[in-house]
Amino acid sequence: DEEVLLNLIIMTATTTMATMTTTMTTEKSFPYTCELDVTFPTKESAKRTTDVMCVDEEVGNRVVKTLEILPSSASTDEQGASNMIIMRVSFKATEAKMLRVAVSGFCDYLNVALKCQQEFDQIQSE
């Protein structure tokens, strides 16, 4: 029983070491990072934009992009509740140039998505 327990401990330690090594290697292989916070007036508009923006994956394996929706802590209403929503976009890249290209492309695409949303919102309100 002691031998089985010792082997289990060794296997667990080895697995933990392998996981730590993989995580460190991943972080080292993506040394360039950028985080963008885009503020929206409503959760619906933030969700709509996030759904549009997350459709396209980054080309190749040199850039990783993640999107998430968060409540804003900067803006609150009379009751103290947050009334703004943030879409946080995080980029990790293997090279500075790849990071710049990914962020630039994302901002261009975001601009188009927001303009379309604005146009459709105006049409619906008429």
mmCIF file of the C-alpha atoms, coordinates in Angstrom:
data_MODEL
# 
_entry.id   MODEL 
# 
loop_
_atom_site.group_PDB 
_atom_site.id 
_atom_site.type_symbol 
_atom_site.label_atom_id 
_atom_site.label_alt_id 
_atom_site.label_comp_id 
_atom_site.label_asym_id 
_atom_site.label_entity_id 
_atom_site.label_seq_id 
_atom_site.pdbx_PDB_ins_code 
_atom_site.Cartn_x 
_atom_site.Cartn_y 
_atom_site.Cartn_z 
_atom_site.occupancy 
_atom_site.B_iso_or_equiv 
_atom_site.pdbx_formal_charge 
_atom_site.auth_seq_id 
_atom_site.auth_comp_id 
_atom_site.auth_asym_id 
_atom_site.auth_atom_id 
_atom_site.pdbx_PDB_model_num 
ATOM 1   C CA . ASP A 1 1   ? 0.000   0.000  0.000   1.00 0.00 ? 1   ASP A CA 1 
ATOM 2   C CA . GLU A 1 2   ? 2.846   2.392  0.807   1.00 0.00 ? 2   GLU A CA 1 
ATOM 3   C CA . GLU A 1 3   ? 4.475   1.621  -2.541  1.00 0.00 ? 3   GLU A CA 1 
ATOM 4   C CA . VAL A 1 4   ? 1.234   2.341  -4.423  1.00 0.00 ? 4   VAL A CA 1 
ATOM 5   C CA . LEU A 1 5   ? 0.800   5.586  -2.499  1.00 0.00 ? 5   LEU A CA 1 
ATOM 6   C CA . LEU A 1 6   ? 4.403   6.598  -3.210  1.00 0.00 ? 6   LEU A CA 1 
ATOM 7   C CA . ASN A 1 7   ? 3.974   5.857  -6.950  1.00 0.00 ? 7   ASN A CA 1 
ATOM 8   C CA . LEU A 1 8   ? 0.756   7.901  -6.979  1.00 0.00 ? 8   LEU A CA 1 
ATOM 9   C CA . ILE A 1 9   ? 2.541   10.838 -5.335  1.00 0.00 ? 9   ILE A CA 1 
ATOM 10  C CA . ILE A 1 10  ? 5.415   10.601 -7.827  1.00 0.00 ? 10  ILE A CA 1 
ATOM 11  C CA . MET A 1 11  ? 2.975   10.464 -10.772 1.00 0.00 ? 11  MET A CA 1 
ATOM 12  C CA . THR A 1 12  ? 1.057   13.452 -9.424  1.00 0.00 ? 12  THR A CA 1 
ATOM 13  C CA . ALA A 1 13  ? 4.266   15.426 -8.908  1.00 0.00 ? 13  ALA A CA 1 
ATOM 14  C CA . THR A 1 14  ? 5.448   14.546 -12.419 1.00 0.00 ? 14  THR A CA 1 
ATOM 15  C CA . THR A 1 15  ? 2.106   15.608 -13.929 1.00 0.00 ? 15  THR A CA 1 
ATOM 16  C CA . THR A 1 16  ? 2.197   18.867 -11.986 1.00 0.00 ? 16  THR A CA 1 
ATOM 17  C CA . MET A 1 17  ? 5.743   19.561 -13.150 1.00 0.00 ? 17  MET A CA 1 
ATOM 18  C CA . ALA A 1 18  ? 4.743   18.828 -16.759 1.00 0.00 ? 18  ALA A CA 1 
ATOM 19  C CA . THR A 1 19  ? 1.766   21.191 -16.473 1.00 0.00 ? 19  THR A CA 1 
ATOM 20  C CA . MET A 1 20  ? 3.925   23.929 -14.971 1.00 0.00 ? 20  MET A CA 1 
ATOM 21  C CA . THR A 1 21  ? 6.512   23.491 -17.725 1.00 0.00 ? 21  THR A CA 1 
ATOM 22  C CA . THR A 1 22  ? 3.832   23.637 -20.429 1.00 0.00 ? 22  THR A CA 1 
ATOM 23  C CA . THR A 1 23  ? 2.341   26.797 -18.934 1.00 0.00 ? 23  THR A CA 1 
ATOM 24  C CA . MET A 1 24  ? 5.738   28.486 -18.655 1.00 0.00 ? 24  MET A CA 1 
ATOM 25  C CA . THR A 1 25  ? 6.629   27.475 -22.213 1.00 0.00 ? 25  THR A CA 1 
ATOM 26  C CA . THR A 1 26  ? 3.303   28.804 -23.498 1.00 0.00 ? 26  THR A CA 1 
ATOM 27  C CA . GLU A 1 27  ? 3.790   32.138 -21.728 1.00 0.00 ? 27  GLU A CA 1 
ATOM 28  C CA . LYS A 1 28  ? 7.350   32.416 -23.042 1.00 0.00 ? 28  LYS A CA 1 
ATOM 29  C CA . SER A 1 29  ? 6.244   31.583 -26.588 1.00 0.00 ? 29  SER A CA 1 
ATOM 30  C CA . PHE A 1 30  ? 3.681   34.446 -26.502 1.00 0.00 ? 30  PHE A CA 1 
ATOM 31  C CA . PRO A 1 31  ? 5.681   37.273 -24.901 1.00 0.00 ? 31  PRO A CA 1 
ATOM 32  C CA . TYR A 1 32  ? 3.825   40.151 -26.577 1.00 0.00 ? 32  TYR A CA 1 
ATOM 33  C CA . THR A 1 33  ? 0.424   41.043 -25.142 1.00 0.00 ? 33  THR A CA 1 
ATOM 34  C CA . CYS A 1 34  ? -2.236  43.697 -25.526 1.00 0.00 ? 34  CYS A CA 1 
ATOM 35  C CA . GLU A 1 35  ? -5.550  44.198 -23.757 1.00 0.00 ? 35  GLU A CA 1 
ATOM 36  C CA . LEU A 1 36  ? -8.332  46.424 -25.105 1.00 0.00 ? 36  LEU A CA 1 
ATOM 37  C CA . ASP A 1 37  ? -11.426 47.474 -23.148 1.00 0.00 ? 37  ASP A CA 1 
ATOM 38  C CA . VAL A 1 38  ? -14.369 48.621 -25.248 1.00 0.00 ? 38  VAL A CA 1 
ATOM 39  C CA . THR A 1 39  ? -17.222 50.178 -23.238 1.00 0.00 ? 39  THR A CA 1 
ATOM 40  C CA . PHE A 1 40  ? -20.870 49.660 -24.230 1.00 0.00 ? 40  PHE A CA 1 
ATOM 41  C CA . PRO A 1 41  ? -24.017 51.318 -22.872 1.00 0.00 ? 41  PRO A CA 1 
ATOM 42  C CA . THR A 1 42  ? -25.936 48.020 -22.612 1.00 0.00 ? 42  THR A CA 1 
ATOM 43  C CA . LYS A 1 43  ? -25.195 44.355 -22.118 1.00 0.00 ? 43  LYS A CA 1 
ATOM 44  C CA . GLU A 1 44  ? -27.159 43.534 -25.294 1.00 0.00 ? 44  GLU A CA 1 
ATOM 45  C CA . SER A 1 45  ? -24.966 45.713 -27.503 1.00 0.00 ? 45  SER A CA 1 
ATOM 46  C CA . ALA A 1 46  ? -21.816 44.310 -25.905 1.00 0.00 ? 46  ALA A CA 1 
ATOM 47  C CA . LYS A 1 47  ? -23.043 40.739 -26.419 1.00 0.00 ? 47  LYS A CA 1 
ATOM 48  C CA . ARG A 1 48  ? -24.079 41.439 -30.015 1.00 0.00 ? 48  ARG A CA 1 
ATOM 49  C CA . THR A 1 49  ? -20.656 42.918 -30.825 1.00 0.00 ? 49  THR A CA 1 
ATOM 50  C CA . THR A 1 50  ? -18.791 40.135 -29.037 1.00 0.00 ? 50  THR A CA 1 
ATOM 51  C CA . ASP A 1 51  ? -20.780 37.516 -30.970 1.00 0.00 ? 51  ASP A CA 1 
ATOM 52  C CA . VAL A 1 52  ? -19.836 39.198 -34.254 1.00 0.00 ? 52  VAL A CA 1 
ATOM 53  C CA . MET A 1 53  ? -16.176 39.687 -33.319 1.00 0.00 ? 53  MET A CA 1 
ATOM 54  C CA . CYS A 1 54  ? -15.493 36.168 -32.021 1.00 0.00 ? 54  CYS A CA 1 
ATOM 55  C CA . VAL A 1 55  ? -16.568 34.414 -35.236 1.00 0.00 ? 55  VAL A CA 1 
ATOM 56  C CA . ASP A 1 56  ? -13.199 34.756 -36.937 1.00 0.00 ? 56  ASP A CA 1 
ATOM 57  C CA . GLU A 1 57  ? -10.216 32.990 -35.423 1.00 0.00 ? 57  GLU A CA 1 
ATOM 58  C CA . GLU A 1 58  ? -6.761  34.501 -35.778 1.00 0.00 ? 58  GLU A CA 1 
ATOM 59  C CA . VAL A 1 59  ? -4.925  33.191 -38.837 1.00 0.00 ? 59  VAL A CA 1 
ATOM 60  C CA . GLY A 1 60  ? -2.092  30.825 -37.963 1.00 0.00 ? 60  GLY A CA 1 
ATOM 61  C CA . ASN A 1 61  ? -0.824  29.992 -34.522 1.00 0.00 ? 61  ASN A CA 1 
ATOM 62  C CA . ARG A 1 62  ? 1.224   33.110 -33.797 1.00 0.00 ? 62  ARG A CA 1 
ATOM 63  C CA . VAL A 1 63  ? -1.621  35.132 -32.235 1.00 0.00 ? 63  VAL A CA 1 
ATOM 64  C CA . VAL A 1 64  ? -4.220  34.146 -29.639 1.00 0.00 ? 64  VAL A CA 1 
ATOM 65  C CA . LYS A 1 65  ? -7.286  36.348 -29.108 1.00 0.00 ? 65  LYS A CA 1 
ATOM 66  C CA . THR A 1 66  ? -9.829  36.055 -26.283 1.00 0.00 ? 66  THR A CA 1 
ATOM 67  C CA . LEU A 1 67  ? -12.989 38.105 -25.734 1.00 0.00 ? 67  LEU A CA 1 
ATOM 68  C CA . GLU A 1 68  ? -15.016 38.449 -22.555 1.00 0.00 ? 68  GLU A CA 1 
ATOM 69  C CA . ILE A 1 69  ? -17.838 40.651 -21.278 1.00 0.00 ? 69  ILE A CA 1 
ATOM 70  C CA . LEU A 1 70  ? -17.407 42.344 -17.893 1.00 0.00 ? 70  LEU A CA 1 
ATOM 71  C CA . PRO A 1 71  ? -19.379 44.898 -15.879 1.00 0.00 ? 71  PRO A CA 1 
ATOM 72  C CA . SER A 1 72  ? -17.727 48.304 -15.713 1.00 0.00 ? 72  SER A CA 1 
ATOM 73  C CA . SER A 1 73  ? -16.662 49.466 -12.260 1.00 0.00 ? 73  SER A CA 1 
ATOM 74  C CA . ALA A 1 74  ? -16.158 53.052 -13.441 1.00 0.00 ? 74  ALA A CA 1 
ATOM 75  C CA . SER A 1 75  ? -19.754 54.030 -14.168 1.00 0.00 ? 75  SER A CA 1 
ATOM 76  C CA . THR A 1 76  ? -22.709 53.572 -11.807 1.00 0.00 ? 76  THR A CA 1 
ATOM 77  C CA . ASP A 1 77  ? -26.323 54.749 -11.699 1.00 0.00 ? 77  ASP A CA 1 
ATOM 78  C CA . GLU A 1 78  ? -28.187 56.409 -8.789  1.00 0.00 ? 78  GLU A CA 1 
ATOM 79  C CA . GLN A 1 79  ? -28.566 53.094 -6.939  1.00 0.00 ? 79  GLN A CA 1 
ATOM 80  C CA . GLY A 1 80  ? -24.839 52.373 -7.290  1.00 0.00 ? 80  GLY A CA 1 
ATOM 81  C CA . ALA A 1 81  ? -25.320 49.658 -9.912  1.00 0.00 ? 81  ALA A CA 1 
ATOM 82  C CA . SER A 1 82  ? -22.976 49.556 -12.870 1.00 0.00 ? 82  SER A CA 1 
ATOM 83  C CA . ASN A 1 83  ? -24.735 50.642 -16.052 1.00 0.00 ? 83  ASN A CA 1 
ATOM 84  C CA . MET A 1 84  ? -21.904 50.193 -18.536 1.00 0.00 ? 84  MET A CA 1 
ATOM 85  C CA . ILE A 1 85  ? -20.520 46.945 -19.906 1.00 0.00 ? 85  ILE A CA 1 
ATOM 86  C CA . ILE A 1 86  ? -16.968 46.266 -21.063 1.00 0.00 ? 86  ILE A CA 1 
ATOM 87  C CA . MET A 1 87  ? -15.885 43.929 -23.831 1.00 0.00 ? 87  MET A CA 1 
ATOM 88  C CA . ARG A 1 88  ? -12.301 43.002 -22.932 1.00 0.00 ? 88  ARG A CA 1 
ATOM 89  C CA . VAL A 1 89  ? -10.166 41.731 -25.791 1.00 0.00 ? 89  VAL A CA 1 
ATOM 90  C CA . SER A 1 90  ? -6.830  40.127 -24.952 1.00 0.00 ? 90  SER A CA 1 
ATOM 91  C CA . PHE A 1 91  ? -4.168  39.372 -27.511 1.00 0.00 ? 91  PHE A CA 1 
ATOM 92  C CA . LYS A 1 92  ? -1.019  37.269 -27.107 1.00 0.00 ? 92  LYS A CA 1 
ATOM 93  C CA . ALA A 1 93  ? 1.514   37.032 -29.909 1.00 0.00 ? 93  ALA A CA 1 
ATOM 94  C CA . THR A 1 94  ? 4.854   35.466 -30.712 1.00 0.00 ? 94  THR A CA 1 
ATOM 95  C CA . GLU A 1 95  ? 6.155   38.635 -32.394 1.00 0.00 ? 95  GLU A CA 1 
ATOM 96  C CA . ALA A 1 96  ? 5.518   42.361 -31.971 1.00 0.00 ? 96  ALA A CA 1 
ATOM 97  C CA . LYS A 1 97  ? 4.622   42.698 -35.653 1.00 0.00 ? 97  LYS A CA 1 
ATOM 98  C CA . MET A 1 98  ? 2.010   39.938 -35.407 1.00 0.00 ? 98  MET A CA 1 
ATOM 99  C CA . LEU A 1 99  ? 0.494   41.640 -32.354 1.00 0.00 ? 99  LEU A CA 1 
ATOM 100 C CA . ARG A 1 100 ? 0.288   44.970 -34.181 1.00 0.00 ? 100 ARG A CA 1 
ATOM 101 C CA . VAL A 1 101 ? -1.342  43.376 -37.237 1.00 0.00 ? 101 VAL A CA 1 
ATOM 102 C CA . ALA A 1 102 ? -3.889  41.477 -35.110 1.00 0.00 ? 102 ALA A CA 1 
ATOM 103 C CA . VAL A 1 103 ? -4.848  44.521 -33.010 1.00 0.00 ? 103 VAL A CA 1 
ATOM 104 C CA . SER A 1 104 ? -5.055  46.774 -36.061 1.00 0.00 ? 104 SER A CA 1 
ATOM 105 C CA . GLY A 1 105 ? -7.229  44.304 -37.947 1.00 0.00 ? 105 GLY A CA 1 
ATOM 106 C CA . PHE A 1 106 ? -9.460  43.828 -34.924 1.00 0.00 ? 106 PHE A CA 1 
ATOM 107 C CA . CYS A 1 107 ? -9.938  47.610 -34.537 1.00 0.00 ? 107 CYS A CA 1 
ATOM 108 C CA . ASP A 1 108 ? -10.867 47.943 -38.219 1.00 0.00 ? 108 ASP A CA 1 
ATOM 109 C CA . TYR A 1 109 ? -13.364 45.083 -37.944 1.00 0.00 ? 109 TYR A CA 1 
ATOM 110 C CA . LEU A 1 110 ? -14.745 46.533 -34.678 1.00 0.00 ? 110 LEU A CA 1 
ATOM 111 C CA . ASN A 1 111 ? -15.276 49.894 -36.377 1.00 0.00 ? 111 ASN A CA 1 
ATOM 112 C CA . VAL A 1 112 ? -17.324 48.256 -39.148 1.00 0.00 ? 112 VAL A CA 1 
ATOM 113 C CA . ALA A 1 113 ? -19.349 46.202 -36.650 1.00 0.00 ? 113 ALA A CA 1 
ATOM 114 C CA . LEU A 1 114 ? -20.155 49.260 -34.521 1.00 0.00 ? 114 LEU A CA 1 
ATOM 115 C CA . LYS A 1 115 ? -21.144 51.358 -37.544 1.00 0.00 ? 115 LYS A CA 1 
ATOM 116 C CA . CYS A 1 116 ? -23.479 48.589 -38.746 1.00 0.00 ? 116 CYS A CA 1 
ATOM 117 C CA . GLN A 1 117 ? -24.993 48.301 -35.288 1.00 0.00 ? 117 GLN A CA 1 
ATOM 118 C CA . GLN A 1 118 ? -25.504 52.056 -35.147 1.00 0.00 ? 118 GLN A CA 1 
ATOM 119 C CA . GLU A 1 119 ? -27.186 52.096 -38.571 1.00 0.00 ? 119 GLU A CA 1 
ATOM 120 C CA . PHE A 1 120 ? -29.532 49.225 -37.735 1.00 0.00 ? 120 PHE A CA 1 
ATOM 121 C CA . ASP A 1 121 ? -30.401 50.756 -34.364 1.00 0.00 ? 121 ASP A CA 1 
ATOM 122 C CA . GLN A 1 122 ? -31.384 53.998 -36.155 1.00 0.00 ? 122 GLN A CA 1 
ATOM 123 C CA . ILE A 1 123 ? -33.530 52.103 -38.674 1.00 0.00 ? 123 ILE A CA 1 
ATOM 124 C CA . GLN A 1 124 ? -35.312 50.191 -35.894 1.00 0.00 ? 124 GLN A CA 1 
ATOM 125 C CA . SER A 1 125 ? -36.055 53.360 -33.943 1.00 0.00 ? 125 SER A CA 1 
ATOM 126 C CA . GLU A 1 126 ? -37.753 55.031 -36.955 1.00 0.00 ? 126 GLU A CA 1 
# 
